[in-house]
Amino acid sequence: YKDTKIYYGQERLEEIVSNKEIDIVLTAIVGSVGILPTIAAIKNRKKIAIANKETLVTFGPYIRKLLENYKIQMVPVDSEHNALFQLLENKDFESIRAITLTASGGTFRDRDINSLSNVTVEETLNHPTWKMGPKITVDSAGLINKSLEVIEAHYLFNFPYDKIEVVIHPQSIVHGIVEYIDGATAMYASHPDMIYPIAHSLFYPEYTPKVLIDRKPHSYKNLEFWEPDNKRYPALQIAYECGRKGGTSPAIFNAANEAAVELFLSNKIQFMQIPEKIDLALQKIEIEYPEGLEGYLEADGKARNVVKESVAV
């Protein structure tokens, strides 16, 4: 393997996605570090399979303009967004009343809400459906992952926030729902395995030529759906408010959450303090509406500092 090259660091990531031999870039880096490589991939006119939601949450308006200017299509890899992408393709958006993201409800979906302040890191990382990394598992437990996905859906599909809904669906079989103005509903269902959205995003506009997991509709039983409890998941409404305000508000939400989750995983704050830290950052930092990257990056840094300093004090 003498010709093997190992790349590391931000600049090397950007160098990889700029390679002329590459035609598709799947961005699956967790957190805001995935933003600059994604921008480099767009500018080099690569097809983008986006699994890094922070790119759209933090830089939504900027990324939308880039995609339009470079005429690049971005295919979502998140299971819910990929489901909606397929349901919405070639549809008249005027005929759609709402789109819905489903959520498993996370680790503490059925736990007594009064005990959530005392949960441990180990308990939080025991997700009932998906096997994921620590950060996204913590996000899922507080529905913060879904909160970020609401903002991501807005920028991906250009739907207003009052037409983007979230439902708890414990079985994680239905991944996306489209409601039409006549009252009819279309759902995308599959076994809860990331092989489906990953394969679709890589093969798009074709479908993978073989059956990935052979499951028949009659094998899906007792599917449940209910509205999320805002007391159990306070971050969800905060995210909707951030989305409607726009500007750097979503960037502050995302960065504050990343900093707070890091503190929780280090046993420096309690689980239910995560949304409190997000709210604190949003209260302390003025929302701006920058034209370029710098303003969003600055807001990101300020939010992280607010959260870290709140613990240091």
matplotlib code that plots the C-alpha trace (Angstrom):
import matplotlib.pyplot as plt

x = [0.0, 2.9, 0.6, -1.9, -2.5, -3.9, -5.6, -6.5, -7.5, -9.8, -7.7, -7.2, -11.0, -11.5, -8.7, -10.4, -13.7, -12.1, -10.5, -11.5, -11.9, -14.7, -18.2, -20.2, -19.5, -21.3, -20.8, -21.2, -19.0, -20.8, -21.1, -20.2, -16.8, -18.5, -19.6, -16.5, -15.8, -19.5, -19.1, -15.9, -17.7, -20.5, -18.1, -16.4, -19.8, -20.0, -23.2, -23.9, -25.3, -25.8, -25.8, -24.4, -27.5, -25.4, -24.5, -28.0, -29.0, -26.1, -25.7, -29.1, -29.5, -25.9, -26.0, -29.3, -27.8, -24.6, -26.7, -28.7, -25.6, -23.7, -26.8, -26.0, -28.5, -28.3, -29.8, -30.5, -29.2, -31.1, -33.8, -36.7, -35.5, -34.7, -38.2, -39.7, -37.4, -38.8, -42.4, -42.1, -40.2, -42.2, -45.1, -47.0, -46.2, -49.4, -51.3, -49.5, -50.9, -48.0, -44.9, -44.1, -40.9, -41.2, -39.2, -38.6, -39.0, -35.5, -34.1, -36.5, -39.7, -41.6, -39.7, -41.2, -40.6, -39.7, -36.7, -35.1, -32.8, -31.0, -30.4, -26.8, -24.8, -24.8, -28.6, -28.9, -26.8, -29.0, -31.3, -34.3, -34.1, -31.0, -27.3, -25.6, -22.7, -22.8, -23.7, -26.6, -27.9, -28.0, -29.7, -32.3, -33.1, -34.1, -35.6, -32.9, -31.9, -35.5, -35.4, -32.4, -34.1, -37.1, -34.8, -33.0, -36.3, -37.2, -34.0, -34.1, -37.7, -38.5, -41.6, -42.6, -42.4, -46.1, -46.2, -43.5, -44.6, -43.1, -44.8, -43.5, -43.5, -41.9, -41.6, -39.5, -41.1, -42.6, -39.9, -41.8, -45.4, -46.9, -50.5, -52.4, -54.9, -57.7, -57.0, -55.2, -51.8, -48.8, -46.2, -42.7, -42.1, -39.1, -37.2, -35.3, -31.9, -29.8, -28.9, -32.1, -31.4, -27.6, -28.2, -30.8, -28.6, -25.7, -27.6, -30.0, -31.7, -31.8, -32.7, -30.3, -30.8, -31.4, -33.6, -31.8, -33.9, -36.9, -39.8, -43.4, -46.1, -47.9, -44.8, -45.3, -47.8, -49.2, -47.8, -48.3, -48.2, -48.6, -47.7, -44.5, -44.8, -43.3, -42.4, -40.5, -38.9, -38.6, -35.9, -38.4, -40.4, -37.2, -36.0, -39.3, -38.8, -35.2, -36.3, -38.9, -36.5, -33.9, -30.5, -27.9, -30.6, -30.4, -26.5, -26.7, -29.1, -26.8, -23.5, -25.0, -26.4, -23.0, -21.3, -24.0, -23.9, -20.2, -20.6, -23.2, -21.1, -18.3, -20.7, -20.5, -24.2, -27.5, -29.4, -32.3, -29.8, -29.0, -32.1, -31.6, -28.1, -29.4, -32.0, -29.4, -27.2, -30.2, -31.0, -27.5, -26.5, -28.0, -29.4, -27.9, -28.6, -25.2, -24.5, -21.4, -19.9, -18.1, -21.2, -22.6, -19.2, -18.9, -22.4, -21.3, -18.2, -20.2, -22.8, -20.1, -18.4, -21.7, -22.4, -18.9, -18.6, -21.9, -20.4, -17.1, -18.9]
y = [0.0, 2.4, 4.7, 5.1, 8.6, 9.6, 13.0, 14.8, 18.3, 20.9, 21.9, 18.3, 17.7, 20.6, 19.3, 15.8, 17.2, 19.4, 16.3, 16.3, 12.5, 12.7, 13.2, 12.8, 13.9, 12.4, 14.7, 12.7, 14.7, 15.4, 19.0, 22.4, 21.2, 19.7, 23.1, 24.3, 21.0, 21.0, 24.5, 23.5, 20.6, 22.8, 25.3, 22.4, 21.4, 18.0, 16.2, 16.5, 13.7, 15.7, 13.9, 16.9, 18.8, 21.6, 22.9, 23.9, 24.8, 27.2, 28.6, 27.9, 31.1, 31.2, 27.5, 27.9, 30.8, 28.7, 25.8, 28.0, 29.8, 26.6, 24.7, 21.8, 19.3, 18.3, 15.0, 14.5, 11.3, 11.7, 9.1, 11.5, 14.1, 11.4, 10.0, 13.5, 14.1, 11.0, 11.8, 15.4, 14.7, 16.0, 17.1, 20.3, 22.0, 24.0, 20.8, 20.0, 21.1, 20.0, 17.8, 15.7, 14.4, 11.4, 10.9, 7.8, 9.9, 9.0, 7.1, 8.7, 8.7, 6.7, 7.8, 9.9, 13.5, 14.5, 12.1, 13.5, 15.9, 13.0, 10.7, 9.6, 9.7, 5.9, 5.8, 8.6, 6.7, 3.6, 4.5, 2.2, 2.0, 3.4, 2.8, 6.2, 8.2, 9.8, 13.4, 12.5, 10.0, 12.7, 15.0, 12.4, 11.9, 15.5, 15.8, 18.3, 16.2, 16.6, 20.3, 20.7, 18.7, 21.0, 23.9, 21.6, 20.7, 24.3, 25.0, 21.7, 21.9, 25.6, 25.0, 27.6, 26.5, 26.4, 23.6, 21.5, 19.2, 16.6, 13.5, 10.8, 7.4, 4.8, 2.0, 4.2, 2.5, 5.6, 8.1, 10.9, 12.0, 14.4, 15.7, 17.0, 19.8, 17.3, 15.5, 12.5, 11.4, 9.7, 8.0, 6.6, 3.4, 1.1, -1.0, 1.4, 1.0, 3.7, 1.5, 2.8, 6.6, 6.1, 3.9, 6.3, 9.4, 7.6, 6.1, 9.0, 9.7, 5.9, 3.3, 0.6, -2.4, -4.9, -5.5, -4.1, -5.6, -7.8, -6.7, -6.9, -4.3, -6.9, -7.2, -3.7, -3.9, -1.5, 1.7, 4.6, 8.4, 11.2, 14.8, 15.6, 16.9, 20.3, 19.9, 16.7, 18.2, 22.0, 22.5, 21.8, 25.0, 26.9, 25.6, 26.7, 30.2, 30.3, 29.2, 31.9, 34.6, 33.4, 35.1, 33.8, 32.4, 28.8, 29.0, 30.1, 27.2, 24.7, 25.9, 26.3, 22.7, 21.3, 23.0, 21.9, 18.3, 18.2, 19.4, 16.8, 14.0, 15.2, 15.1, 18.9, 19.7, 17.7, 16.4, 18.9, 21.8, 21.3, 23.2, 25.8, 26.5, 26.9, 29.4, 31.3, 31.7, 33.0, 35.5, 36.8, 37.1, 39.6, 38.0, 39.3, 38.8, 38.6, 38.2, 36.1, 33.3, 35.4, 36.6, 33.0, 31.8, 34.6, 33.8, 30.2, 31.1, 33.5, 30.8, 28.3, 30.8, 31.7, 28.1, 27.3, 30.4, 29.7, 26.6, 28.2, 30.8]
z = [0.0, -0.8, -2.8, 0.0, 1.2, 4.5, 4.8, 8.0, 9.0, 7.6, 4.6, 3.6, 3.7, 1.4, -0.9, -1.1, -2.1, -4.8, -6.5, -10.2, -10.2, -7.5, -8.8, -5.6, -2.0, 1.0, 3.9, 7.1, 9.5, 12.8, 13.8, 12.2, 11.1, 8.1, 6.8, 4.9, 3.1, 1.9, 0.6, -1.2, -2.8, -4.0, -5.5, -7.3, -8.7, -7.0, -6.4, -2.7, -0.5, 2.7, 6.1, 8.0, 9.0, 10.7, 7.2, 6.4, 10.0, 10.5, 7.0, 5.4, 3.4, 2.2, 1.2, -0.7, -2.7, -3.5, -4.7, -7.0, -8.3, -9.0, -10.1, -7.7, -6.4, -2.8, -1.9, 1.9, 3.6, 6.9, 6.8, 7.3, 4.8, 2.3, 2.7, 2.1, -0.8, -2.5, -1.6, -2.9, -6.1, -9.1, -6.9, -7.1, -3.8, -4.0, -3.5, -0.2, 3.1, 5.3, 5.5, 8.7, 10.1, 12.3, 15.5, 17.6, 20.8, 21.9, 24.9, 27.5, 25.4, 28.1, 31.2, 34.0, 33.0, 36.6, 36.6, 33.4, 35.3, 36.9, 34.0, 33.4, 30.2, 30.0, 30.2, 27.5, 25.0, 25.1, 22.1, 21.6, 17.8, 16.1, 16.8, 16.5, 17.8, 21.2, 20.1, 17.9, 20.4, 23.1, 20.6, 19.8, 23.5, 23.8, 20.4, 19.5, 16.6, 15.2, 16.1, 13.9, 11.2, 11.2, 10.2, 7.7, 6.1, 5.7, 3.7, 1.8, 0.6, 0.9, 3.1, 5.7, 9.3, 9.8, 7.2, 8.8, 11.6, 13.9, 15.3, 17.7, 16.0, 18.3, 15.7, 13.3, 10.3, 8.7, 8.0, 6.3, 5.7, 3.2, 3.7, 0.7, 0.7, 0.0, 3.3, 1.8, 3.2, 1.6, 3.8, 3.1, 5.1, 5.4, 7.9, 10.2, 8.6, 7.1, 4.1, 2.4, 2.4, 1.9, -1.1, -2.5, -2.2, -3.9, -6.7, -7.3, -9.7, -10.2, -7.5, -6.3, -8.6, -5.8, -2.8, 0.2, 3.0, 2.1, 4.2, 3.2, 4.3, 6.4, 8.6, 9.9, 12.8, 15.4, 14.0, 16.5, 16.1, 18.6, 19.1, 21.0, 24.6, 24.8, 28.4, 27.7, 24.6, 25.2, 22.5, 19.7, 20.1, 20.6, 17.2, 15.5, 17.0, 15.7, 12.3, 12.0, 13.2, 10.7, 10.4, 12.8, 15.2, 14.0, 14.0, 17.7, 18.5, 16.8, 18.3, 21.8, 21.6, 20.5, 23.4, 25.9, 24.7, 25.1, 28.6, 29.4, 28.0, 30.3, 33.3, 33.8, 33.3, 33.6, 30.7, 31.0, 31.2, 27.5, 26.2, 29.0, 27.7, 24.2, 25.4, 27.4, 24.3, 22.3, 25.0, 25.3, 21.6, 19.2, 16.0, 12.8, 9.1, 7.4, 3.7, 4.0, 6.0, 8.6, 10.4, 10.8, 12.0, 14.5, 15.9, 16.2, 18.2, 20.5, 21.3, 22.3, 24.5, 26.3, 27.1, 28.2, 30.3, 32.0, 33.5, 34.4, 36.5]

ax = plt.figure().add_subplot(projection="3d")
ax.plot(x, y, z, "-o")
ax.set_aspect("equal")
plt.show()
